[in-house]
Amino acid sequence: MSNEEQDLTGLFELAEDTQQPPEAPELHEYKLQSPLNGITSLSLTLATKNPLWGHVLTNTAKIMAQYIQEHLIFSPNHSKNVCEVGAGAALPSLVCALMGAHFTLITDYPDTDLILNIQANITRNFSSLKPPPAVKAEGFCWGKSTESFSSMLAPRENYDLLILCDVIFNHSEHRKLLTSCKELLTNNKAGQDTGQALVFFTHHRVRKVEQDLHFFELAKEEFGFKVTKLLEVYTGPLFSDEVGDIKIRGTVHGYKMTL
């Protein structure tokens, strides 16, 4: 195991006592800024504890969902195909689906618990809607072919909006993640300026700030992205047992990347 993997695993050590029966998943309620399709809140469960953060509803996800509701437009004239990578509970992409995204693809590492939990969140929140939003959950390893994802869309369509929420902490995977982002946004037929990736994150590990931000240097220098900073919002730190400046650990950053 690499030092990076050991460091990540140290944040979320798996329970050693495997003899205990699994606990019923806890429901987390997220109140929407205003009702969408008659829905006032989303009920989310989280995956079982794991080092990929899938069991945490982060402050970053809440701020990103708020930003999407306040700044993005989904309508027949502004419909979007949305793809979230490393989705966890998938709060931002579920908000996009409710707001009227044409198609929403929600992906995370192909772990059974992670994907089943995303599907459960889709079903719990959307099954009563007639018709329900077009949403699909899929396992995906960054850097692998995205051809099957493109085939889910109509001919000559591509993904207009990518959602990256608290995923850049995995520094060894930056190039693979950026490769997938560029593939999904390339040849966008809706217009050169409409395709974008929203990248929201928090520096949960103060000693790794430079490595986090290296993601954007790679995006510009090796992949040709234009990078724009959108916001900084202090929410307080997510992990009380981490060390370092509380302001750094408690601030959500939002960026936009375009080709």
Backbone torsions as a table, in degrees:
resi	resn	phi	psi	omega
1	MET	NA	134.2	-179.6
2	SER	-72.6	163.3	176.4
3	ASN	-59.0	-38.1	179.1
4	GLU	-60.8	-46.6	-179.0
5	GLU	-64.6	-39.4	177.8
6	GLN	-63.4	-39.9	-179.6
7	ASP	-63.7	-44.1	-179.9
8	LEU	-66.5	-43.3	-178.7
9	THR	-63.7	-32.0	179.5
10	GLY	-62.1	-25.8	178.4
11	LEU	-70.8	-34.2	-174.2
12	PHE	-135.2	78.9	-179.9
13	GLU	-73.6	132.7	179.3
14	LEU	-70.1	146.2	-179.6
15	ALA	-61.0	136.5	-177.3
16	GLU	-81.2	-28.7	-175.9
17	ASP	-85.6	95.5	-177.9
18	THR	-83.7	-0.1	-178.7
19	GLN	-83.3	-16.1	-178.7
20	GLN	-73.5	138.3	177.5
21	PRO	-66.4	147.3	-179.5
22	PRO	-64.5	141.4	178.3
23	GLU	-78.3	151.1	175.3
24	ALA	-64.9	137.5	-177.9
25	PRO	-62.3	139.4	179.3
26	GLU	-84.4	135.4	177.8
27	LEU	-86.1	134.2	175.7
28	HIS	-114.3	126.7	-179.5
29	GLU	-97.3	129.2	174.0
30	TYR	-115.9	117.4	-179.2
31	LYS	-83.5	127.0	179.8
32	LEU	-73.0	155.8	179.1
33	GLN	-60.7	-38.0	175.4
34	SER	-153.3	157.2	-177.4
35	PRO	-58.3	141.1	176.8
36	LEU	-126.7	120.1	-177.4
37	ASN	54.2	33.7	179.5
38	GLY	81.8	0.2	-179.5
39	ILE	-99.0	131.1	-178.1
40	THR	-102.6	-18.1	179.9
41	SER	-154.2	158.5	175.6
42	LEU	-108.7	136.1	177.1
43	SER	-103.6	118.6	-173.2
44	LEU	-122.2	136.4	165.4
45	THR	-104.4	160.3	-178.8
46	LEU	-115.3	153.3	178.5
47	ALA	-66.4	162.4	176.8
48	THR	-61.9	158.1	-172.4
49	LYS	-56.5	129.4	-178.6
50	ASN	-156.9	161.2	-176.1
51	PRO	-76.8	4.0	179.1
52	LEU	-97.1	5.8	176.3
53	TRP	72.1	12.0	-179.6
54	GLY	-67.9	-12.8	-178.7
55	HIS	-97.7	11.7	-176.5
56	VAL	-123.5	126.6	170.9
57	LEU	-89.9	99.9	-168.8
58	THR	-79.8	156.8	172.2
59	ASN	-60.0	-33.5	178.1
60	THR	-59.2	-43.7	179.6
61	ALA	-62.7	-39.4	-179.3
62	LYS	-67.7	-42.8	179.0
63	ILE	-66.8	-38.1	178.9
64	MET	-65.7	-42.4	177.8
65	ALA	-61.8	-38.9	177.5
66	GLN	-64.7	-44.0	179.4
67	TYR	-60.4	-44.1	-178.9
68	ILE	-60.2	-44.5	-179.3
69	GLN	-65.4	-32.5	-174.7
70	GLU	-89.1	-22.9	-169.4
71	HIS	-124.2	-17.1	-177.7
72	LEU	-101.9	150.1	-179.6
73	ILE	-117.6	126.8	174.0
74	PHE	-122.4	116.8	-179.3
75	SER	-155.8	171.9	177.7
76	PRO	-54.2	-31.0	179.5
77	ASN	-91.2	-10.6	-179.4
78	HIS	-132.7	37.0	-179.2
79	SER	-70.9	149.8	-176.0
80	LYS	-134.7	145.6	165.6
81	ASN	-94.4	123.4	-170.8
82	VAL	-115.3	140.0	173.6
83	CYS	-134.5	125.3	174.0
84	GLU	-106.8	135.8	177.6
85	VAL	-113.6	143.7	-177.4
86	GLY	59.7	49.5	-162.8
87	ALA	-75.8	-26.8	-174.7
88	GLY	62.2	-124.8	179.0
89	ALA	-76.0	-13.1	171.9
90	ALA	73.2	28.4	-178.8
91	LEU	-56.0	-52.2	-177.4
92	PRO	-59.6	-42.2	-177.7
93	SER	-73.2	-31.3	174.7
94	LEU	-65.1	-37.2	175.7
95	VAL	-63.0	-43.5	177.8
96	CYS	-58.4	-43.4	-179.7
97	ALA	-62.2	-42.9	179.1
98	LEU	-65.6	-32.8	-178.0
99	MET	-76.5	-8.1	175.3
100	GLY	113.9	19.8	175.4
101	ALA	-56.7	141.1	-179.5
102	HIS	-63.0	-44.7	177.9
103	PHE	-150.2	136.8	-179.6
104	THR	-125.0	118.8	176.4
105	LEU	-106.2	122.7	-177.9
106	ILE	-112.0	120.6	-176.5
107	THR	-124.6	154.0	171.4
108	ASP	-155.4	173.7	178.2
109	TYR	-50.5	138.0	-174.4
110	PRO	-72.7	61.2	173.1
111	ASP	-101.9	132.7	-173.0
112	THR	-56.4	-45.8	-178.3
113	ASP	-61.9	-42.1	-178.9
114	LEU	-62.2	-48.3	-175.4
115	ILE	-71.7	-40.3	177.7
116	LEU	-63.7	-35.0	179.1
117	ASN	-68.5	-40.7	175.9
118	ILE	-60.4	-45.1	179.8
119	GLN	-62.3	-38.1	177.8
120	ALA	-63.2	-39.1	178.1
121	ASN	-66.9	-38.1	176.2
122	ILE	-61.7	-50.4	-177.0
123	THR	-63.8	-45.3	-177.0
124	ARG	-60.0	-39.4	-172.9
125	ASN	-92.8	-22.9	-171.1
126	PHE	-115.7	-10.5	-172.8
127	SER	-63.7	-24.1	-178.5
128	SER	-85.0	-9.8	-177.6
129	LEU	-82.3	138.1	-179.7
130	LYS	-125.9	110.0	-7.7
131	PRO	-78.7	156.6	176.7
132	PRO	-72.3	155.0	176.4
133	PRO	-60.6	153.4	177.2
134	ALA	-81.3	101.8	-175.3
135	VAL	-136.0	140.3	179.3
136	LYS	-139.4	139.8	176.7
137	ALA	-108.0	132.5	-177.9
138	GLU	-142.4	146.9	170.2
139	GLY	-78.6	144.8	-177.5
140	PHE	-156.9	130.5	172.0
141	CYS	-99.4	123.4	-178.6
142	TRP	-54.7	139.8	179.3
143	GLY	93.5	-17.4	176.8
144	LYS	-76.4	168.4	-178.3
145	SER	-59.0	138.0	176.0
146	THR	-103.4	11.6	-175.7
147	GLU	-59.0	-40.3	-178.6
148	SER	-65.9	-29.6	178.4
149	PHE	-72.2	-39.2	177.5
150	SER	-65.7	-32.5	-178.7
151	SER	-70.9	-12.7	176.8
152	MET	-76.2	-12.8	-177.2
153	LEU	-100.6	165.4	176.1
154	ALA	-67.0	156.4	177.9
155	PRO	-53.7	140.7	178.1
156	ARG	70.1	8.6	173.4
157	GLU	-97.9	159.7	173.0
158	ASN	-146.5	-176.2	179.7
159	TYR	-85.3	127.3	-178.5
160	ASP	-89.6	-27.6	-174.5
161	LEU	-137.2	122.6	172.7
162	LEU	-107.5	141.2	-179.8
163	ILE	-117.5	121.0	176.6
164	LEU	-122.6	105.1	-174.0
165	CYS	-117.8	109.5	179.5
166	ASP	54.5	50.5	179.3
167	VAL	-118.0	-12.1	-173.2
168	ILE	-81.6	2.1	175.3
169	PHE	-66.0	-20.1	-177.0
170	ASN	-89.2	80.8	-167.2
171	HIS	-63.3	-35.7	-177.5
172	SER	-66.9	-14.9	-176.8
173	GLU	-104.7	9.2	-175.9
174	HIS	-57.4	-47.4	-177.3
175	ARG	-65.7	-39.5	178.1
176	LYS	-63.5	-42.9	179.4
177	LEU	-63.0	-44.4	-180.0
178	LEU	-67.2	-35.5	175.2
179	THR	-58.4	-45.7	179.7
180	SER	-66.1	-40.5	179.1
181	CYS	-60.7	-45.4	-178.2
182	LYS	-66.1	-39.8	178.6
183	GLU	-61.4	-43.0	-175.8
184	LEU	-70.6	-29.1	-178.1
185	LEU	-95.2	-17.0	-175.9
186	THR	-67.3	145.9	179.9
187	ASN	63.1	32.0	176.8
188	ASN	-62.2	125.2	-174.6
189	LYS	-92.8	-3.1	-177.4
190	ALA	-86.6	-3.3	-177.9
191	GLY	126.2	143.2	-171.6
192	GLN	-61.5	-29.9	-173.1
193	ASP	-93.0	-1.8	-174.0
194	THR	-90.7	-26.9	-178.5
195	GLY	-76.9	128.0	-178.5
196	GLN	-151.2	155.6	171.1
197	ALA	-115.1	125.6	173.1
198	LEU	-94.1	126.0	-176.3
199	VAL	-122.7	107.2	179.4
200	PHE	-115.8	141.9	-175.4
201	PHE	-162.7	165.7	171.5
202	THR	-128.2	142.6	175.2
203	HIS	-79.9	83.4	-177.5
204	HIS	-68.7	-26.0	178.8
205	ARG	-116.9	106.0	-173.3
206	VAL	-57.9	-36.8	-177.7
207	ARG	-70.6	-6.9	-177.0
208	LYS	-112.7	16.7	-176.3
209	VAL	-58.4	-47.3	-178.1
210	GLU	-61.5	-39.2	179.5
211	GLN	-67.6	-37.0	175.9
212	ASP	-59.1	-50.1	-174.4
213	LEU	-72.2	-17.4	176.7
214	HIS	-60.9	-23.3	176.7
215	PHE	-53.9	-43.0	-176.6
216	PHE	-75.8	-30.4	174.1
217	GLU	-64.7	-44.5	176.0
218	LEU	-61.6	-42.2	-178.7
219	ALA	-57.8	-42.3	-178.6
220	LYS	-76.7	-48.5	-169.6
221	GLU	-79.4	-37.4	-174.5
222	GLU	-104.7	-22.0	-173.8
223	PHE	-119.0	-2.7	173.2
224	GLY	75.9	19.8	178.3
225	PHE	-80.2	147.2	165.9
226	LYS	-93.7	133.8	-173.8
227	VAL	-118.2	128.8	179.7
228	THR	-128.6	129.6	176.4
229	LYS	-82.1	134.7	-176.2
230	LEU	-103.6	-39.9	-172.4
231	LEU	-165.3	163.0	165.6
232	GLU	-136.9	129.6	-180.0
233	VAL	-135.8	125.6	177.2
234	TYR	-85.2	125.8	-179.9
235	THR	-120.3	-11.6	-170.6
236	GLY	95.4	152.7	-176.0
237	PRO	-69.5	146.0	179.1
238	LEU	-80.0	-36.3	-175.1
239	PHE	-113.3	110.9	-175.5
240	SER	-72.5	-21.3	-175.8
241	ASP	-91.8	-1.5	175.4
242	GLU	-79.4	157.5	-177.8
243	VAL	-104.9	161.2	175.7
244	GLY	114.4	173.9	-176.8
245	ASP	-52.0	122.0	-175.5
246	ILE	-66.6	-30.3	179.3
247	LYS	-68.5	-40.4	177.8
248	ILE	-64.8	-44.6	-177.2
249	ARG	-72.6	-15.7	-175.4
250	GLY	-110.8	11.5	-177.5
251	THR	-108.6	128.6	175.3
252	VAL	-91.7	132.5	178.4
253	HIS	-113.2	140.8	177.3
254	GLY	-125.6	132.1	179.0
255	TYR	-129.3	156.3	171.9
256	LYS	-120.0	136.3	175.7
257	MET	-121.2	132.9	176.9
258	THR	-132.9	159.0	178.0
259	LEU	-99.2	NA	NA
